[in-house]
Amino acid sequence: MVKAALFTVRKQEPCPECGAELVIRNGKHGPFLGCSRYPECEYIRPLKSQADGHIVKVLEGQVCPVCQATLVLRQGRFGMFIGCSRYPECAHTELIDKPDETAVACPQCHSGKLVQRRSRFGKTFYSCDRYPECQFVLNFKPVAGECSLCRYPLLIEKKTAQGVKRFCASKQCGKPVTAEQNSEQ
């Protein structure tokens, strides 16, 4: 069997441009529908359903600040969000989960606060709310306190085999902070 035959699967649907049969093809961004008469006809269409951003629930009493239409809860490819019911005419969206703000000041710029954020891979991290002016980032939960060895003004909590422990947040130090030092602060 030839390699092209491995990646083409019949879909039993006519091409809207030329009437030939559509086939499922595999590209570098995943599977898609394409015309079987390629390269004479270059019709392609995404294979994924177009239900991205579909309405889960209508939020009664909530109005869009842009167009005064009703707001709805939608399911998108990055999770749930609140959006305008008149999409695509009105593209207003709101996040459901606002980033959690800690009461810990940023040790780099001293004027911002550290906020919880989520990476595109779903991992939680903490960064300064003054980004991009300040690019301070932590992968562990920040705790107010001072390292007794290097006097760095921030500690982090890590889960270890012995339980949750606190460490200096400085990359040069990184020493564990003992329980006696935690109780002093």
DRENSEDREN-871296 format. One record per residue (C-alpha): residue number from 0; residue in one letter; x, y, z. Coordinates in nm, 4 decimals. Last residue first. Layout:
<sites>
n, res, xx, yy, zz
NUM, A, X, Y, Z $
...
</sites>
This chain:
<sites>
n, res, xx, yy, zz
184, Q, 0.8447, 3.5467, 6.1643 $
183, E, 1.0075, 3.3677, 6.4578 $
182, S, 0.7938, 3.0550, 6.4034 $
181, N, 0.9292, 3.0043, 6.0531 $
180, Q, 1.2936, 3.0312, 6.1707 $
179, E, 1.2336, 2.7622, 6.4337 $
178, A, 1.0678, 2.5398, 6.1687 $
177, T, 1.3773, 2.5427, 5.9467 $
176, V, 1.4090, 2.7317, 5.6186 $
175, P, 1.5461, 2.5171, 5.3392 $
174, K, 1.8258, 2.6672, 5.1281 $
173, G, 1.7562, 2.7957, 4.7749 $
172, C, 2.0553, 3.0363, 4.7906 $
171, Q, 2.1519, 3.1506, 4.4383 $
170, K, 1.8020, 3.0917, 4.2953 $
169, S, 1.6519, 3.3069, 4.5707 $
168, A, 1.3112, 3.1784, 4.6823 $
167, C, 1.4471, 3.0502, 5.0152 $
166, F, 1.2729, 2.7262, 5.1066 $
165, R, 0.9659, 2.6265, 5.3031 $
164, K, 0.8560, 2.2683, 5.3541 $
163, V, 0.5300, 2.0801, 5.2947 $
162, G, 0.5558, 1.7136, 5.3884 $
161, Q, 0.8494, 1.4748, 5.4451 $
160, A, 0.8316, 1.3445, 5.0867 $
159, T, 0.8417, 1.7054, 4.9664 $
158, K, 0.5765, 1.9604, 4.8763 $
157, K, 0.7410, 2.2963, 4.8197 $
156, E, 0.6503, 2.6316, 4.9743 $
155, I, 0.8472, 2.9404, 4.8695 $
154, L, 1.0143, 3.2172, 5.0707 $
153, L, 1.0651, 3.5848, 4.9881 $
152, P, 1.2664, 3.8837, 5.1185 $
151, Y, 1.6158, 3.7405, 5.0496 $
150, R, 1.8194, 3.7924, 5.3701 $
149, C, 2.0925, 3.5470, 5.2552 $
148, L, 2.1009, 3.3068, 5.5528 $
147, S, 1.7892, 3.3911, 5.7551 $
146, C, 1.5683, 3.3915, 5.4454 $
145, E, 1.2859, 3.6393, 5.4882 $
144, G, 0.9121, 3.5869, 5.4991 $
143, A, 0.5945, 3.6165, 5.2964 $
142, V, 0.5169, 3.2888, 5.1216 $
141, P, 0.5236, 3.2269, 4.7461 $
140, K, 0.3669, 2.9077, 4.6040 $
139, F, 0.6077, 2.7346, 4.3654 $
138, N, 0.6921, 2.7878, 3.9967 $
137, L, 0.8061, 3.1462, 4.0486 $
136, V, 0.8322, 3.4282, 3.7930 $
135, F, 0.9687, 3.7875, 3.7984 $
134, Q, 0.9311, 3.9565, 3.4580 $
133, C, 0.8727, 4.3157, 3.5673 $
132, E, 0.7797, 4.5685, 3.2958 $
131, P, 0.5967, 4.2906, 3.1044 $
130, Y, 0.4347, 4.2080, 3.3563 $
129, R, 0.3351, 4.4399, 3.6449 $
128, D, 0.1220, 4.1693, 3.8108 $
127, C, 0.4425, 3.9868, 3.9074 $
126, S, 0.4386, 3.6124, 3.8516 $
125, Y, 0.3218, 3.2924, 4.0159 $
124, F, 0.2911, 2.9561, 3.8407 $
123, T, 0.0213, 2.6925, 3.7907 $
122, K, 0.0614, 2.4323, 3.5166 $
121, G, -0.2172, 2.3948, 3.2584 $
120, F, 0.0015, 2.3580, 2.9468 $
119, R, -0.0728, 2.7129, 2.8282 $
118, S, 0.0533, 2.8312, 3.1647 $
117, R, -0.1772, 2.9240, 3.4519 $
116, R, -0.1400, 3.2326, 3.6674 $
115, Q, -0.1317, 3.3125, 4.0382 $
114, V, -0.0468, 3.6718, 4.1199 $
113, L, 0.2593, 3.8253, 4.2902 $
112, K, 0.2143, 4.1921, 4.3776 $
111, G, 0.3932, 4.4854, 4.2156 $
110, S, 0.5952, 4.7749, 4.3609 $
109, H, 0.9078, 4.6015, 4.5011 $
108, C, 1.0456, 4.5455, 4.1457 $
107, Q, 1.2344, 4.2192, 4.2100 $
106, P, 1.0953, 4.0977, 4.5431 $
105, C, 0.7322, 4.1248, 4.4221 $
104, A, 0.5084, 4.1918, 4.7206 $
103, V, 0.3181, 3.9026, 4.8755 $
102, A, -0.0504, 3.9540, 4.9527 $
101, T, -0.1346, 3.6944, 4.6920 $
100, E, -0.3649, 3.7682, 4.4029 $
99, D, -0.5617, 3.4785, 4.2615 $
98, P, -0.6016, 3.5211, 3.8855 $
97, K, -0.9649, 3.5735, 3.7837 $
96, D, -1.1425, 3.2510, 3.7075 $
95, I, -1.4512, 3.2996, 3.4936 $
94, L, -1.2729, 3.5066, 3.2330 $
93, E, -1.4793, 3.7542, 3.0359 $
92, T, -1.5582, 3.7816, 2.6648 $
91, H, -1.6974, 4.0560, 2.4377 $
90, A, -1.6819, 3.9653, 2.0645 $
89, C, -2.0047, 4.1345, 1.9558 $
88, E, -2.1247, 4.0601, 1.6005 $
87, P, -1.9683, 3.7101, 1.6319 $
86, Y, -2.1199, 3.6540, 1.8977 $
85, R, -2.4567, 3.8031, 1.9956 $
84, S, -2.4856, 3.5932, 2.3140 $
83, C, -2.1861, 3.7761, 2.4603 $
82, G, -1.9243, 3.5682, 2.6376 $
81, I, -1.8410, 3.4053, 2.9703 $
80, F, -1.5692, 3.1401, 2.9684 $
79, M, -1.5297, 2.7649, 3.0148 $
78, G, -1.2223, 2.5779, 2.8967 $
77, F, -0.9359, 2.6433, 2.6540 $
76, R, -1.1095, 2.4858, 2.3504 $
75, G, -1.4262, 2.6766, 2.4280 $
74, Q, -1.7330, 2.6044, 2.6395 $
73, R, -1.9607, 2.9068, 2.6738 $
72, L, -2.1582, 3.0651, 2.9576 $
71, V, -2.3894, 3.3318, 2.8181 $
70, L, -2.4287, 3.7093, 2.8560 $
69, T, -2.7524, 3.8746, 2.7435 $
68, A, -2.7262, 4.1702, 2.5043 $
67, Q, -2.6395, 4.5245, 2.6260 $
66, C, -2.3926, 4.5843, 2.3365 $
65, V, -2.0575, 4.6498, 2.5082 $
64, P, -2.1263, 4.5909, 2.8792 $
63, C, -2.2980, 4.2592, 2.7975 $
62, V, -2.5917, 4.1979, 3.0284 $
61, Q, -2.6350, 3.9517, 3.3158 $
60, G, -2.9942, 3.9121, 3.4375 $
59, E, -3.0270, 3.5564, 3.3067 $
58, L, -2.6940, 3.3867, 3.2322 $
57, V, -2.7749, 3.1537, 2.9409 $
56, K, -2.6029, 2.8162, 2.9807 $
55, V, -2.3681, 2.5901, 2.7828 $
54, I, -2.3396, 2.7907, 2.4609 $
53, H, -2.0874, 2.6606, 2.2078 $
52, G, -1.7441, 2.8238, 2.1893 $
51, D, -1.5937, 2.5614, 1.9616 $
50, A, -1.8886, 2.3847, 1.7992 $
49, Q, -1.7265, 2.4041, 1.4529 $
48, S, -1.6469, 2.0376, 1.4719 $
47, K, -1.2898, 1.9470, 1.3940 $
46, L, -1.2266, 1.8241, 1.0403 $
45, P, -1.1179, 2.1642, 0.9171 $
44, R, -1.2110, 2.2317, 0.5532 $
43, I, -1.0077, 2.2139, 0.2322 $
42, Y, -1.0881, 2.2926, -0.1351 $
41, E, -0.7789, 2.3017, -0.3607 $
40, C, -0.9343, 2.1586, -0.6781 $
39, E, -0.6886, 2.0663, -0.9574 $
38, P, -0.4241, 1.9772, -0.6944 $
37, Y, -0.6240, 1.7906, -0.5425 $
36, R, -0.9118, 1.5965, -0.7043 $
35, S, -0.9951, 1.4074, -0.3802 $
34, C, -1.0964, 1.7382, -0.2176 $
33, G, -0.9795, 1.7914, 0.1383 $
32, L, -1.1114, 1.7336, 0.4883 $
31, F, -0.8623, 1.7842, 0.7723 $
30, P, -0.6500, 1.5777, 1.0141 $
29, G, -0.3728, 1.7295, 1.2262 $
28, H, -0.1622, 2.0466, 1.2134 $
27, K, 0.1185, 1.8873, 1.0065 $
26, G, -0.1397, 1.7425, 0.7684 $
25, N, -0.3530, 1.4271, 0.7605 $
24, R, -0.6205, 1.3865, 0.4990 $
23, I, -0.9860, 1.2904, 0.5264 $
22, V, -1.1378, 1.2663, 0.1805 $
21, L, -1.4048, 1.4701, 0.0020 $
20, E, -1.5579, 1.3234, -0.3167 $
19, A, -1.5758, 1.5335, -0.6328 $
18, G, -1.8532, 1.7913, -0.6771 $
17, C, -1.6231, 2.0747, -0.7899 $
16, E, -1.6594, 2.3544, -0.5330 $
15, P, -1.8882, 2.2070, -0.2642 $
14, C, -1.6869, 1.8815, -0.2590 $
13, P, -1.9236, 1.5878, -0.2206 $
12, E, -1.9380, 1.3809, 0.1012 $
11, Q, -1.8715, 1.0078, 0.1286 $
10, K, -1.5787, 1.0666, 0.3753 $
9, R, -1.3163, 0.8371, 0.2167 $
8, V, -0.9900, 0.8025, 0.4126 $
7, T, -0.6596, 0.9377, 0.2832 $
6, F, -0.3515, 0.9026, 0.5061 $
5, L, -0.2602, 0.5422, 0.4363 $
4, A, -0.3378, 0.5747, 0.0643 $
3, A, -0.0744, 0.8468, 0.0273 $
2, K, 0.1914, 0.6134, 0.1756 $
1, V, 0.1350, 0.3451, -0.0896 $
0, M, 0.0000, 0.0000, 0.0000 $
</sites>
